[in-house]
Amino acid sequence: MTARMIDKVWTGIFYAVAAAVIGLLVFFFAVVLSKGAGFWQPEFLFGRPSNTQAGGGIGPQLINSFYLLGVALFLSVPLSLGAGVYLAEYAKQGRIVGMIRLCLEAMASLPSIVVGLFGLLAFVTLTGWGYTLLGGALAVTIINLPGLTRICETAILDVPASIREGSLALGATRWQTLVKAVLPAAIPQMVTGVILAAGRIFGEAAVFIYTAGLTTPMLRWDADWSSSAHPLNVFRPAETLTVHIWKLNSEGIVPDAKLIAAKSAAVLMVAVLLFNLAARLTSSLLARHFSGSRRARRGPMKRNKAA
């Protein structure tokens, strides 16, 4: 076989593999959405579940999932970014840095159930908080911190050296170069890490069972901030959507538990998809803003008008 023929054969194989992966994803989406048909109904999305009657909603669980996602990202992203900046820009290569990377890799391979049991001991028992949304956020931060740190470090290291050299040559300090040149160039890769972390938070169940709890109080926006009934109180139990799905499939506490679980799974899948799309859009807008492409396009237009 000639080199051109071999190239065509392997190109066809890669196209077939890509088509198979896309087809599998489409099939997965179609099955979940077909079994959970009707998940878009307002009474299901915003209603409160009932333990005795058929039907019911997932309003509190949906609020808990998004609120816990925000709190967990608020905790994990700054820590991961700071650790990534330190490892990529300031740390001197040696045994200590090697040990840090080894610890990060070991933490990344921890099973969720182990982190959940640690969270039960540290954030539920020792602190005396009980089952809280904050405890669940802290526990899932432990899971996401290693991977997100390595992604931030890799994103910073992958920035071309010419960007750093150009900024320093113009008289910028090392901190100005990092903040205004290096980090903006690394944003797309960092957003990928945030998306992966968010997917882990959305889909986690074992950690939240042991830290955030299996129940949700009756939420009221007019309640006092310190009350467990206030939706924004982080020291209240918070059953997430994944835990709700697990409880429905394992306990079957309502007559149509399987149908509610299927609808909840469809809502969870659509929520993850929408979050990914929003994160990608935000990433592209930030990259365009920092790269100055909009100003670069406007510049020639203004010069032509002036001429």
GUTORLUM-129320 format. One line per field, with one value per residue (C-alpha): residue number from 1; residue in three letters; x, y, z. Coordinates in nm, 2 decimals. Layout:
% residues N
nr c(NUM_...) .
rest c(ALA_...) .
east c(X_...) .
north c(Y_...) .
up c(Z_...) .
% end
This chain:
% residues 307
nr c(1_2_3_4_5_6_7_8_9_10_11_12_13_14_15_16_17_18_19_20_21_22_23_24_25_26_27_28_29_30_31_32_33_34_35_36_37_38_39_40_41_42_43_44_45_46_47_48_49_50_51_52_53_54_55_56_57_58_59_60_61_62_63_64_65_66_67_68_69_70_71_72_73_74_75_76_77_78_79_80_81_82_83_84_85_86_87_88_89_90_91_92_93_94_95_96_97_98_99_100_101_102_103_104_105_106_107_108_109_110_111_112_113_114_115_116_117_118_119_120_121_122_123_124_125_126_127_128_129_130_131_132_133_134_135_136_137_138_139_140_141_142_143_144_145_146_147_148_149_150_151_152_153_154_155_156_157_158_159_160_161_162_163_164_165_166_167_168_169_170_171_172_173_174_175_176_177_178_179_180_181_182_183_184_185_186_187_188_189_190_191_192_193_194_195_196_197_198_199_200_201_202_203_204_205_206_207_208_209_210_211_212_213_214_215_216_217_218_219_220_221_222_223_224_225_226_227_228_229_230_231_232_233_234_235_236_237_238_239_240_241_242_243_244_245_246_247_248_249_250_251_252_253_254_255_256_257_258_259_260_261_262_263_264_265_266_267_268_269_270_271_272_273_274_275_276_277_278_279_280_281_282_283_284_285_286_287_288_289_290_291_292_293_294_295_296_297_298_299_300_301_302_303_304_305_306_307) .
rest c(MET_THR_ALA_ARG_MET_ILE_ASP_LYS_VAL_TRP_THR_GLY_ILE_PHE_TYR_ALA_VAL_ALA_ALA_ALA_VAL_ILE_GLY_LEU_LEU_VAL_PHE_PHE_PHE_ALA_VAL_VAL_LEU_SER_LYS_GLY_ALA_GLY_PHE_TRP_GLN_PRO_GLU_PHE_LEU_PHE_GLY_ARG_PRO_SER_ASN_THR_GLN_ALA_GLY_GLY_GLY_ILE_GLY_PRO_GLN_LEU_ILE_ASN_SER_PHE_TYR_LEU_LEU_GLY_VAL_ALA_LEU_PHE_LEU_SER_VAL_PRO_LEU_SER_LEU_GLY_ALA_GLY_VAL_TYR_LEU_ALA_GLU_TYR_ALA_LYS_GLN_GLY_ARG_ILE_VAL_GLY_MET_ILE_ARG_LEU_CYS_LEU_GLU_ALA_MET_ALA_SER_LEU_PRO_SER_ILE_VAL_VAL_GLY_LEU_PHE_GLY_LEU_LEU_ALA_PHE_VAL_THR_LEU_THR_GLY_TRP_GLY_TYR_THR_LEU_LEU_GLY_GLY_ALA_LEU_ALA_VAL_THR_ILE_ILE_ASN_LEU_PRO_GLY_LEU_THR_ARG_ILE_CYS_GLU_THR_ALA_ILE_LEU_ASP_VAL_PRO_ALA_SER_ILE_ARG_GLU_GLY_SER_LEU_ALA_LEU_GLY_ALA_THR_ARG_TRP_GLN_THR_LEU_VAL_LYS_ALA_VAL_LEU_PRO_ALA_ALA_ILE_PRO_GLN_MET_VAL_THR_GLY_VAL_ILE_LEU_ALA_ALA_GLY_ARG_ILE_PHE_GLY_GLU_ALA_ALA_VAL_PHE_ILE_TYR_THR_ALA_GLY_LEU_THR_THR_PRO_MET_LEU_ARG_TRP_ASP_ALA_ASP_TRP_SER_SER_SER_ALA_HIS_PRO_LEU_ASN_VAL_PHE_ARG_PRO_ALA_GLU_THR_LEU_THR_VAL_HIS_ILE_TRP_LYS_LEU_ASN_SER_GLU_GLY_ILE_VAL_PRO_ASP_ALA_LYS_LEU_ILE_ALA_ALA_LYS_SER_ALA_ALA_VAL_LEU_MET_VAL_ALA_VAL_LEU_LEU_PHE_ASN_LEU_ALA_ALA_ARG_LEU_THR_SER_SER_LEU_LEU_ALA_ARG_HIS_PHE_SER_GLY_SER_ARG_ARG_ALA_ARG_ARG_GLY_PRO_MET_LYS_ARG_ASN_LYS_ALA_ALA) .
east c(0.00_0.12_0.16_-0.14_-0.36_-0.25_-0.33_-0.68_-0.75_-0.65_-0.84_-1.15_-1.09_-1.07_-1.39_-1.57_-1.46_-1.57_-1.91_-1.95_-1.88_-2.12_-2.39_-2.35_-2.39_-2.70_-2.85_-2.78_-2.95_-3.25_-3.31_-3.28_-3.50_-3.76_-3.79_-3.81_-4.06_-4.25_-3.96_-4.01_-4.34_-4.34_-4.52_-4.24_-3.95_-4.07_-4.30_-4.21_-4.20_-4.46_-4.38_-4.74_-4.88_-4.79_-4.61_-4.45_-4.17_-3.79_-3.79_-3.59_-3.35_-3.28_-3.21_-2.98_-2.79_-2.72_-2.65_-2.41_-2.24_-2.19_-2.05_-1.82_-1.68_-1.64_-1.42_-1.23_-1.16_-0.96_-0.77_-0.69_-0.59_-0.36_-0.20_-0.16_0.00_0.24_0.35_0.38_0.54_0.69_0.78_1.14_1.16_1.28_1.17_0.91_0.73_0.76_0.60_0.32_0.24_0.25_0.00_-0.23_-0.22_-0.30_-0.59_-0.73_-0.75_-0.94_-1.28_-1.59_-1.70_-1.37_-1.40_-1.77_-1.67_-1.39_-1.65_-1.88_-1.61_-1.46_-1.75_-2.05_-1.93_-1.62_-1.75_-2.09_-2.27_-2.46_-2.57_-2.51_-2.48_-2.14_-2.01_-2.10_-1.93_-1.61_-1.61_-1.65_-1.39_-1.14_-1.23_-1.20_-0.90_-0.63_-0.75_-0.84_-0.50_-0.32_-0.53_-0.46_-0.09_-0.08_-0.28_-0.03_0.27_0.12_0.11_0.39_0.70_0.68_0.38_0.57_0.88_0.69_0.51_0.83_1.01_0.74_0.83_0.55_0.63_0.61_0.27_0.13_0.25_0.08_-0.25_-0.28_-0.10_-0.06_-0.39_-0.60_-0.42_-0.48_-0.85_-0.99_-0.80_-0.90_-1.27_-1.24_-1.12_-1.41_-1.65_-1.51_-1.53_-1.89_-1.98_-1.83_-2.03_-2.35_-2.31_-2.18_-2.40_-2.19_-2.02_-2.34_-2.52_-2.27_-2.23_-2.52_-2.79_-3.09_-3.36_-3.44_-3.65_-3.95_-3.77_-3.92_-3.76_-3.92_-3.76_-3.48_-3.13_-3.02_-3.32_-3.28_-3.58_-3.39_-3.27_-2.93_-2.84_-2.53_-2.58_-2.89_-2.94_-2.95_-3.06_-2.92_-3.08_-2.84_-2.91_-3.29_-3.25_-3.06_-3.32_-3.61_-3.45_-3.34_-3.63_-3.92_-4.11_-4.37_-4.60_-4.43_-4.07_-3.92_-4.09_-3.98_-3.63_-3.63_-3.75_-3.50_-3.22_-3.34_-3.34_-2.99_-2.85_-3.00_-2.87_-2.52_-2.55_-2.67_-2.40_-2.13_-2.27_-2.28_-1.92_-1.80_-1.97_-1.83_-1.48_-1.50_-1.63_-1.35_-1.09_-1.21_-1.21_-0.86_-0.72_-0.85_-1.00_-1.30_-1.08_-0.86_-1.16_-1.29_-0.95_-0.92_-1.28_-1.22_-0.90_-1.08_-1.36_-1.10_-0.93) .
north c(0.00_0.35_0.62_0.80_0.49_0.43_0.79_0.76_0.43_0.58_0.90_0.68_0.49_0.81_0.95_0.62_0.63_1.00_0.91_0.62_0.84_1.11_0.84_0.69_1.03_1.11_0.77_0.83_1.17_1.04_0.75_0.97_1.24_0.99_0.82_1.15_1.31_1.59_1.70_2.06_2.10_2.39_2.20_1.93_2.18_2.41_2.20_2.03_1.65_1.45_1.14_1.00_1.11_1.04_1.31_1.59_1.82_1.87_2.24_2.22_1.97_2.18_2.49_2.28_2.15_2.49_2.66_2.38_2.41_2.78_2.74_2.46_2.65_2.96_2.75_2.54_2.77_3.04_2.77_2.57_2.89_3.00_2.66_2.64_2.98_2.89_2.56_2.71_3.05_3.07_2.72_2.60_2.26_2.01_1.75_1.96_2.05_1.68_1.58_1.83_1.69_1.34_1.43_1.60_1.28_1.07_1.29_1.28_0.90_0.89_0.72_0.94_0.72_0.77_1.15_1.12_0.93_1.19_1.47_1.29_1.28_1.63_1.85_1.68_1.53_1.72_2.06_1.99_2.13_1.82_1.77_2.10_2.24_2.39_2.05_1.90_2.19_2.15_1.77_1.80_2.07_1.81_1.59_1.87_2.05_1.82_1.79_2.16_2.26_2.05_2.19_2.55_2.47_2.31_2.60_2.85_2.65_2.61_2.99_3.08_3.22_3.51_3.65_3.67_3.81_4.07_4.19_4.21_4.39_4.66_4.73_4.53_4.37_3.99_4.03_4.25_4.00_3.72_3.90_4.09_3.86_3.50_3.43_3.58_3.35_3.05_3.11_2.86_2.57_2.68_2.70_2.34_2.25_2.43_2.25_1.91_2.02_2.13_1.80_1.62_1.84_1.79_1.41_1.34_1.15_0.95_1.25_1.44_1.15_1.16_1.54_1.73_1.49_1.32_1.57_1.93_2.16_2.35_2.64_3.00_3.31_3.52_3.31_3.45_3.41_3.20_2.97_2.63_2.72_3.00_2.88_3.07_2.94_2.72_2.55_2.36_2.01_2.01_1.70_1.74_1.61_1.32_1.21_1.25_1.02_0.76_0.77_0.73_0.43_0.27_0.34_0.40_0.61_0.74_0.54_0.67_0.68_0.54_0.81_1.09_0.95_0.94_1.30_1.41_1.25_1.43_1.76_1.69_1.61_1.93_2.14_2.01_2.07_2.43_2.50_2.37_2.59_2.89_2.83_2.79_3.11_3.30_3.17_3.28_3.63_3.67_3.54_3.79_4.07_4.00_3.94_4.28_4.13_4.35_4.66_4.53_4.51_4.85_5.01_4.98_5.10_5.41_5.48_5.43_5.67_5.93_5.90) .
up c(0.00_-0.08_0.18_0.04_0.06_0.42_0.51_0.36_0.55_0.88_0.81_0.75_1.07_1.27_1.11_1.19_1.55_1.58_1.42_1.66_1.96_1.84_1.76_2.11_2.27_2.06_2.15_2.52_2.50_2.31_2.56_2.87_2.72_2.59_2.93_3.11_2.88_3.05_3.26_3.13_3.30_3.55_3.83_3.81_3.79_4.06_4.27_4.60_4.61_4.81_5.00_4.98_4.65_4.29_4.09_4.28_4.18_4.22_4.30_4.63_4.49_4.18_4.40_4.62_4.32_4.16_4.50_4.60_4.26_4.31_4.66_4.56_4.26_4.48_4.71_4.46_4.17_4.37_4.56_4.24_4.05_4.33_4.36_3.98_3.96_4.24_4.08_3.73_3.81_4.15_4.28_4.24_4.09_4.35_4.60_4.77_4.44_4.33_4.66_4.61_4.26_4.40_4.67_4.41_4.19_4.50_4.60_4.25_4.26_4.59_4.57_4.63_4.92_5.10_5.07_5.18_5.49_5.56_5.52_5.76_6.02_5.96_5.85_6.01_6.34_6.45_6.36_6.51_6.20_6.11_5.75_5.58_5.23_5.33_5.44_5.10_4.92_5.13_5.07_4.69_4.69_4.81_4.51_4.25_4.39_4.26_3.90_3.87_4.01_3.75_3.47_3.58_3.61_3.27_3.11_3.25_3.14_2.79_2.73_2.47_2.62_2.36_2.55_2.87_2.70_2.51_2.83_3.03_2.74_2.75_3.11_3.29_3.62_3.67_3.85_3.57_3.31_3.50_3.55_3.22_2.98_3.10_3.27_2.99_2.74_2.97_3.02_2.76_2.92_3.27_3.16_3.05_3.40_3.55_3.33_3.43_3.80_3.76_3.59_3.89_4.13_3.94_3.92_4.27_4.50_4.75_4.90_4.94_5.11_5.39_5.42_5.27_5.39_5.24_5.33_5.25_5.48_5.35_5.18_5.22_5.08_5.36_5.63_5.85_5.71_6.01_5.96_5.80_5.58_5.40_5.06_5.09_5.44_5.39_5.73_5.64_5.50_5.12_4.92_4.57_4.25_4.22_4.57_4.51_4.20_4.41_4.69_4.45_4.28_4.60_4.83_4.59_4.85_4.60_4.36_4.04_4.18_3.85_3.64_3.87_3.87_3.49_3.47_3.72_3.52_3.21_3.40_3.53_3.19_3.03_3.32_3.27_2.90_2.95_3.20_2.96_2.68_2.90_3.02_2.67_2.56_2.86_2.78_2.41_2.51_2.77_2.52_2.26_2.52_2.64_2.30_2.18_1.86_1.88_1.91_1.63_1.40_1.49_1.45_1.07_1.03_1.23_1.03_0.70_0.80_0.91_0.58) .
% end
